[in-house]
């Protein structure tokens, strides 16, 4: 028995050429499920002390910000933002974020879902 595997370009070409509307609906569902599984796997890597980047979160002004995990409780983490992210958040023009002028690194009261954190290797 041969080990034949489809490449991603082959799969996408096939979808582009042959997928029906129903197929595309199912593909969308599969993609959503896979994203959820990948987020769960990424969340399992988050530990206290890990350097992380925030992804796929609303409000979006936190997206891309980096910091260190200080605590984990019930599927969420408290993150202390690094100096660069603290400064960016200070000037985010949001009434919901109030970063004190006197801090170089800021820890908000908000907790961030582990599924929205990506460990920086």
LOPAPA-801927 format. One record per residue: residue number from 1; x, y, z of N, C-alpha, C in turn. Coordinates in Angstrom, 1 decimal, padded with zeros to 4 digits. Last residue first. Layout:
% residues N
+-----+--------+--------+--------+--------+--------+--------+--------+--------+--------+
:   i :     nu :     nv :     nw :    cau :    cav :    caw :     cu :     cv :     cw :
+-----+--------+--------+--------+--------+--------+--------+--------+--------+--------+
: NUM :      X :      Y :      Z :      X :      Y :      Z :      X :      Y :      Z :
...
+-----+--------+--------+--------+--------+--------+--------+--------+--------+--------+
This chain:
% residues 121
+-----+--------+--------+--------+--------+--------+--------+--------+--------+--------+
:   i :     nu :     nv :     nw :    cau :    cav :    caw :     cu :     cv :     cw :
+-----+--------+--------+--------+--------+--------+--------+--------+--------+--------+
: 121 :  008.1 :  031.5 :  021.4 :  009.2 :  030.6 :  021.6 :  010.5 :  031.3 :  021.5 :
: 120 :  005.3 :  032.6 :  023.0 :  006.4 :  033.1 :  022.1 :  007.6 :  032.2 :  022.4 :
: 119 :  002.1 :  031.3 :  023.0 :  003.4 :  031.3 :  023.7 :  004.4 :  031.7 :  022.6 :
: 118 : -000.8 :  033.1 :  022.7 :  000.2 :  032.2 :  021.9 :  001.5 :  032.4 :  022.6 :
: 117 : -004.1 :  033.2 :  023.8 : -002.7 :  033.5 :  024.1 : -001.9 :  032.5 :  023.3 :
: 116 : -006.7 :  032.6 :  023.7 : -006.4 :  033.8 :  022.9 : -004.9 :  034.1 :  023.1 :
: 115 : -007.2 :  030.5 :  025.3 : -007.3 :  030.2 :  023.9 : -006.9 :  031.4 :  023.0 :
: 114 : -007.2 :  031.7 :  027.8 : -005.9 :  031.0 :  027.4 : -006.0 :  030.7 :  025.9 :
: 113 : -008.6 :  034.9 :  028.0 : -008.8 :  033.5 :  027.8 : -007.5 :  032.8 :  027.3 :
: 112 : -007.3 :  037.2 :  030.4 : -007.4 :  036.9 :  029.0 : -007.6 :  035.4 :  028.9 :
: 111 : -008.7 :  039.5 :  032.8 : -008.0 :  038.2 :  032.5 : -008.3 :  037.9 :  031.1 :
: 110 : -008.2 :  042.9 :  033.9 : -008.8 :  041.9 :  033.0 : -008.0 :  040.6 :  032.9 :
: 109 : -006.5 :  044.6 :  035.1 : -007.4 :  043.8 :  036.0 : -008.0 :  042.6 :  035.1 :
: 108 : -003.3 :  044.7 :  033.5 : -004.7 :  045.1 :  033.7 : -005.4 :  044.2 :  034.6 :
: 107 : -000.1 :  045.7 :  034.2 : -001.0 :  044.5 :  034.4 : -002.4 :  044.9 :  034.5 :
: 106 :  002.6 :  047.1 :  032.4 :  001.2 :  047.3 :  033.0 :  000.5 :  045.9 :  033.1 :
: 105 :  005.6 :  048.8 :  032.7 :  005.0 :  047.5 :  032.4 :  003.7 :  047.5 :  033.1 :
: 104 :  006.0 :  051.3 :  033.6 :  006.7 :  050.9 :  032.4 :  006.1 :  049.7 :  031.8 :
: 103 :  003.9 :  053.8 :  035.0 :  004.3 :  052.4 :  034.9 :  005.0 :  052.1 :  033.6 :
: 102 :  002.9 :  056.4 :  035.1 :  004.0 :  056.1 :  035.9 :  004.5 :  054.7 :  035.8 :
: 101 :  000.5 :  056.7 :  033.8 :  001.7 :  057.2 :  033.2 :  003.0 :  056.8 :  033.9 :
: 100 : -001.7 :  053.8 :  033.7 : -001.1 :  054.9 :  034.4 :  000.3 :  055.4 :  033.7 :
:  99 : -004.0 :  053.2 :  031.3 : -002.7 :  052.8 :  031.7 : -002.1 :  054.0 :  032.4 :
:  98 : -007.0 :  052.4 :  030.9 : -006.4 :  053.5 :  031.5 : -005.1 :  053.1 :  032.1 :
:  97 : -009.5 :  051.5 :  028.6 : -008.1 :  051.2 :  029.1 : -007.5 :  052.5 :  029.7 :
:  96 : -011.9 :  052.5 :  027.8 : -011.9 :  051.3 :  028.7 : -010.5 :  050.9 :  029.2 :
:  95 : -011.5 :  054.4 :  026.0 : -012.0 :  054.8 :  027.3 : -011.9 :  053.7 :  028.3 :
:  94 : -008.7 :  054.4 :  024.0 : -009.9 :  053.7 :  024.4 : -010.2 :  054.2 :  025.8 :
:  93 : -006.3 :  055.1 :  022.7 : -007.5 :  055.9 :  022.5 : -008.8 :  055.1 :  022.9 :
:  92 : -003.9 :  053.9 :  023.1 : -004.8 :  053.2 :  022.3 : -006.1 :  054.0 :  022.0 :
:  91 : -001.7 :  054.7 :  024.6 : -002.2 :  055.6 :  023.6 : -003.2 :  054.9 :  022.7 :
:  90 : -001.3 :  052.5 :  026.3 : -001.4 :  053.8 :  026.9 : -002.0 :  054.8 :  025.9 :
:  89 : -000.7 :  050.5 :  024.5 : -002.0 :  050.5 :  025.1 : -002.3 :  051.8 :  025.8 :
:  88 :  002.0 :  051.2 :  023.9 :  001.0 :  051.2 :  022.8 : -000.4 :  051.2 :  023.4 :
:  87 :  003.1 :  050.8 :  026.4 :  003.1 :  052.1 :  025.8 :  002.1 :  052.2 :  024.7 :
:  86 :  002.8 :  048.1 :  026.7 :  002.2 :  049.0 :  027.7 :  002.1 :  050.4 :  027.1 :
:  85 :  004.3 :  047.1 :  024.6 :  002.9 :  046.9 :  024.6 :  002.2 :  047.8 :  025.5 :
:  84 :  006.9 :  047.9 :  025.6 :  006.4 :  048.3 :  024.3 :  004.9 :  048.2 :  024.2 :
:  83 :  007.1 :  046.6 :  028.1 :  007.1 :  048.1 :  028.0 :  006.5 :  048.6 :  026.7 :
:  82 :  004.6 :  043.9 :  028.4 :  006.0 :  044.4 :  028.3 :  005.9 :  046.0 :  028.1 :
:  81 :  001.9 :  043.2 :  030.6 :  002.4 :  043.6 :  029.3 :  003.8 :  044.2 :  029.4 :
:  80 :  001.1 :  040.5 :  032.4 :  001.8 :  041.8 :  032.6 :  002.4 :  042.1 :  031.2 :
:  79 : -002.0 :  038.9 :  032.5 : -000.8 :  039.1 :  031.7 : -000.2 :  040.5 :  032.1 :
:  78 : -003.8 :  036.2 :  033.8 : -003.4 :  037.6 :  034.0 : -002.1 :  037.8 :  033.3 :
:  77 : -005.9 :  034.0 :  031.9 : -004.6 :  034.4 :  032.5 : -004.5 :  035.8 :  032.7 :
:  76 : -008.3 :  031.2 :  032.2 : -007.9 :  032.6 :  031.8 : -006.6 :  033.0 :  032.5 :
:  75 : -009.2 :  028.9 :  033.2 : -009.1 :  029.0 :  031.8 : -008.7 :  030.4 :  031.3 :
:  74 : -009.1 :  029.3 :  036.1 : -010.3 :  028.9 :  035.4 : -010.2 :  029.3 :  033.9 :
:  73 : -006.2 :  031.3 :  036.1 : -007.3 :  030.8 :  036.9 : -008.5 :  030.5 :  036.0 :
:  72 : -002.8 :  032.1 :  036.4 : -003.8 :  031.4 :  035.6 : -004.9 :  030.9 :  036.5 :
:  71 : -000.5 :  034.9 :  036.3 : -001.4 :  033.9 :  037.0 : -002.4 :  033.3 :  036.0 :
:  70 :  001.3 :  036.1 :  034.5 :  001.5 :  036.2 :  036.0 :  000.7 :  035.2 :  036.8 :
:  69 :  002.8 :  035.9 :  031.5 :  001.7 :  035.4 :  032.3 :  002.1 :  035.4 :  033.7 :
:  68 :  004.0 :  038.8 :  029.9 :  004.3 :  037.6 :  030.7 :  003.1 :  037.2 :  031.5 :
:  67 :  003.4 :  040.0 :  026.6 :  003.7 :  040.2 :  028.0 :  004.0 :  038.8 :  028.6 :
:  66 :  002.1 :  041.9 :  023.7 :  002.9 :  040.9 :  024.3 :  003.2 :  041.1 :  025.8 :
:  65 : -000.4 :  042.3 :  021.3 :  000.3 :  042.8 :  022.4 :  001.0 :  041.7 :  023.1 :
:  64 : -002.0 :  041.3 :  019.3 : -000.6 :  041.5 :  019.0 :  000.2 :  042.0 :  020.2 :
:  63 : -005.0 :  042.8 :  020.6 : -004.4 :  041.9 :  019.6 : -002.9 :  042.3 :  019.3 :
:  62 : -006.1 :  044.8 :  022.0 : -005.1 :  043.9 :  022.7 : -004.4 :  043.0 :  021.8 :
:  61 : -007.8 :  046.0 :  020.3 : -006.6 :  046.8 :  020.7 : -005.6 :  045.9 :  021.5 :
:  60 : -010.1 :  044.5 :  020.0 : -008.9 :  044.2 :  019.1 : -007.7 :  045.0 :  019.5 :
:  59 : -011.8 :  043.2 :  022.8 : -011.5 :  044.3 :  021.9 : -010.2 :  044.1 :  021.2 :
:  58 : -011.4 :  040.2 :  021.2 : -012.1 :  041.5 :  021.2 : -012.2 :  042.0 :  022.6 :
:  57 : -008.8 :  038.3 :  019.7 : -009.6 :  038.7 :  020.9 : -010.3 :  040.0 :  020.6 :
:  56 : -006.6 :  037.0 :  018.3 : -008.0 :  036.7 :  018.2 : -008.9 :  037.0 :  019.4 :
:  55 : -003.9 :  037.0 :  020.7 : -004.4 :  036.9 :  019.3 : -005.9 :  036.6 :  019.4 :
:  54 : -001.1 :  038.1 :  022.5 : -002.5 :  038.0 :  022.4 : -003.0 :  038.0 :  021.0 :
:  53 :  001.8 :  036.3 :  023.3 :  001.2 :  037.3 :  022.5 : -000.3 :  037.1 :  022.4 :
:  52 :  003.9 :  035.6 :  026.2 :  002.8 :  035.4 :  025.3 :  002.5 :  036.6 :  024.4 :
:  51 :  006.2 :  033.8 :  028.1 :  006.0 :  035.0 :  027.3 :  004.9 :  034.7 :  026.3 :
:  50 :  005.3 :  032.3 :  031.2 :  005.5 :  032.2 :  029.8 :  005.4 :  033.6 :  029.1 :
:  49 :  004.6 :  032.5 :  033.9 :  006.0 :  032.9 :  033.5 :  006.3 :  032.9 :  032.0 :
:  48 :  002.4 :  029.8 :  033.8 :  002.9 :  031.0 :  034.6 :  004.3 :  031.3 :  034.2 :
:  47 :  001.7 :  028.7 :  030.5 :  002.1 :  028.5 :  031.9 :  002.4 :  029.8 :  032.5 :
:  46 :  000.3 :  027.4 :  027.6 :  000.5 :  028.6 :  028.4 :  000.7 :  028.2 :  029.9 :
:  45 : -000.2 :  025.1 :  026.2 :  001.2 :  025.5 :  026.3 :  001.4 :  026.7 :  027.3 :
:  44 : -002.9 :  025.0 :  025.9 : -002.3 :  024.0 :  026.8 : -000.8 :  024.3 :  027.1 :
:  43 : -003.4 :  026.8 :  023.9 : -003.7 :  027.2 :  025.3 : -003.1 :  026.2 :  026.3 :
:  42 : -002.8 :  025.4 :  021.7 : -001.9 :  026.5 :  022.0 : -002.2 :  026.9 :  023.5 :
:  41 : -004.9 :  023.6 :  021.7 : -003.6 :  023.1 :  021.8 : -002.6 :  024.2 :  022.2 :
:  40 : -007.0 :  025.4 :  021.3 : -007.0 :  024.6 :  022.6 : -005.6 :  024.0 :  022.8 :
:  39 : -006.4 :  026.4 :  018.8 : -006.4 :  027.3 :  019.9 : -006.3 :  026.5 :  021.2 :
:  38 : -006.8 :  024.0 :  017.3 : -005.4 :  024.6 :  017.4 : -005.3 :  025.6 :  018.6 :
:  37 : -009.5 :  023.7 :  017.7 : -008.6 :  022.6 :  018.1 : -007.2 :  023.2 :  018.3 :
:  36 : -010.5 :  026.0 :  016.4 : -010.8 :  025.8 :  017.8 : -009.8 :  024.7 :  018.4 :
:  35 : -009.6 :  025.4 :  013.8 : -009.1 :  026.6 :  014.5 : -009.3 :  026.5 :  016.0 :
:  34 : -011.2 :  023.2 :  013.2 : -009.7 :  023.0 :  013.3 : -009.1 :  024.2 :  014.0 :
:  33 : -013.7 :  024.3 :  013.2 : -013.4 :  023.2 :  014.2 : -011.9 :  023.1 :  014.3 :
:  32 : -013.5 :  026.0 :  011.0 : -013.8 :  026.5 :  012.3 : -013.4 :  025.5 :  013.4 :
:  31 : -013.0 :  024.1 :  009.0 : -012.0 :  025.1 :  009.3 : -012.2 :  025.7 :  010.7 :
:  30 : -015.5 :  022.8 :  009.0 : -014.2 :  022.0 :  009.3 : -013.1 :  023.0 :  009.7 :
:  29 : -017.2 :  024.8 :  008.1 : -017.4 :  024.2 :  009.4 : -016.1 :  023.5 :  009.9 :
:  28 : -016.1 :  025.2 :  005.5 : -016.1 :  026.3 :  006.5 : -016.3 :  025.8 :  007.9 :
:  27 : -016.7 :  022.7 :  004.4 : -015.3 :  023.1 :  004.6 : -015.2 :  024.2 :  005.6 :
:  26 : -019.5 :  022.9 :  004.4 : -018.9 :  021.9 :  005.2 : -017.4 :  022.3 :  005.5 :
:  25 : -019.8 :  025.0 :  002.5 : -020.4 :  025.2 :  003.9 : -019.7 :  024.2 :  004.8 :
:  24 : -018.6 :  023.8 :  000.3 : -018.0 :  025.0 :  000.9 : -018.5 :  025.3 :  002.3 :
:  23 : -020.5 :  021.8 : -000.2 : -019.1 :  021.4 :  000.1 : -018.4 :  022.6 :  000.8 :
:  22 : -022.7 :  023.4 : -000.9 : -022.8 :  022.6 :  000.3 : -021.4 :  022.1 :  000.7 :
:  21 : -021.6 :  024.5 : -003.3 : -022.0 :  025.4 : -002.2 : -022.1 :  024.6 : -000.9 :
:  20 : -018.9 :  022.3 : -004.3 : -020.3 :  022.9 : -004.5 : -020.5 :  023.8 : -003.3 :
:  19 : -015.7 :  022.2 : -005.7 : -016.5 :  022.3 : -004.5 : -017.9 :  022.9 : -004.8 :
:  18 : -013.9 :  022.3 : -007.9 : -014.9 :  021.3 : -007.9 : -015.9 :  021.4 : -006.7 :
:  17 : -011.8 :  024.2 : -008.0 : -012.4 :  023.8 : -009.2 : -013.7 :  022.9 : -009.1 :
:  16 : -011.2 :  024.8 : -005.3 : -011.5 :  025.9 : -006.2 : -012.2 :  025.4 : -007.5 :
:  15 : -010.6 :  022.2 : -004.4 : -011.8 :  022.9 : -003.9 : -012.2 :  024.0 : -004.8 :
:  14 : -008.3 :  021.6 : -005.9 : -009.5 :  020.8 : -006.1 : -010.8 :  021.5 : -005.6 :
:  13 : -006.6 :  023.6 : -004.9 : -007.0 :  023.6 : -006.3 : -008.2 :  022.8 : -006.6 :
:  12 : -006.4 :  022.8 : -002.2 : -007.1 :  024.0 : -002.5 : -007.4 :  024.1 : -004.0 :
:  11 : -005.1 :  020.3 : -002.6 : -006.4 :  020.3 : -002.0 : -007.1 :  021.6 : -002.4 :
:  10 : -002.7 :  021.0 : -003.8 : -003.6 :  020.1 : -004.5 : -005.0 :  020.2 : -003.9 :
:   9 : -001.6 :  022.7 : -001.8 : -002.0 :  023.2 : -003.1 : -002.9 :  022.3 : -003.9 :
:   8 : -001.3 :  020.7 :  000.2 : -002.2 :  021.8 :  000.4 : -002.6 :  022.4 : -000.9 :
:   7 : -001.2 :  017.3 : -001.1 : -000.5 :  018.6 : -000.7 : -001.6 :  019.6 : -000.5 :
:   6 : -002.1 :  014.1 : -000.1 : -002.4 :  015.3 : -000.8 : -001.6 :  016.5 : -000.3 :
:   5 : -000.2 :  011.2 : -000.1 : -000.8 :  012.3 :  000.7 : -001.0 :  013.5 : -000.3 :
:   4 :  000.2 :  007.8 : -000.2 :  000.0 :  009.0 : -001.0 : -000.7 :  010.0 : -000.2 :
:   3 :  001.9 :  005.3 :  000.4 :  001.6 :  006.4 :  001.3 :  001.4 :  007.6 :  000.5 :
:   2 :  000.7 :  002.1 : -000.9 :  001.5 :  003.4 : -001.0 :  001.0 :  004.4 :  000.0 :
:   1 :  000.9 : -001.2 :  000.0 :  000.0 :  000.0 :  000.0 :  000.9 :  001.2 :  000.0 :
+-----+--------+--------+--------+--------+--------+--------+--------+--------+--------+
